Amino acid sequence: MLNNLKDIVLIRRHKGLIISVLVLLSLAGLIVYAPQYLLYSTGHKKADAIILLLGPDFKARQKEANELINEGMADYLIIPAYHKTYGIYDKGKGQYLLPGLYLSKSAPGNVLSYPGFYEDTHIEIIEAQKIMSDYGFQSAIFVSSPYHMRRIKLIAMKIFKNNDCFYFVSTRYEKAPVNFGELSSSDWKKVRREYSKILWFFIYFTWSEQIS
């Protein structure tokens, strides 16, 4: 009887150890894969507009957007945070012929109703959705920094009802290491920030839908 009890205890200990090891391995795998998951991108075709989102590395993002416009990928550039839409880029003159097409933010009908909870990217995409709706645009290329792209895609899929013709392009002018050993402390800070913001978005968005 005593031997049987000892065997049961040993088996339970071994099971607990195996489970602990599996959990640790799973966590390690998630950490290693974390940067790669954020680096979301798609191919792209000619679209109605390019949507450029703000961030501390805005020049790198803007450079990518300009490259796409120069390639003829869109006729309009939307910067939601600035409430600006620039259209008809003349390659020969190197300038937009019709800047500031969108009405003033204070104009009647253009005042956005913000949700009870939000963060900056969420508001930018809501703003982009309103601008596209006003112009009748159906397709768009979202441009931002590499680690930002997954959050943009997740939010856009929630905000836009028709999102079949959306493309997501990260700037090639900002480094975003994917291999675990190549990430610096500042890179890991970006990764942690993105995951915390993704989690926060899903918490408040789900809660807002339940009470509405």
Summary of the structure (lengths in Angstrom):
residues: 212
radius of gyration: 22.9
end to end distance: 61.0
largest distance: 92.3
contacts: 582
relative contact order: 0.16
helix: 53%
strand: 14%
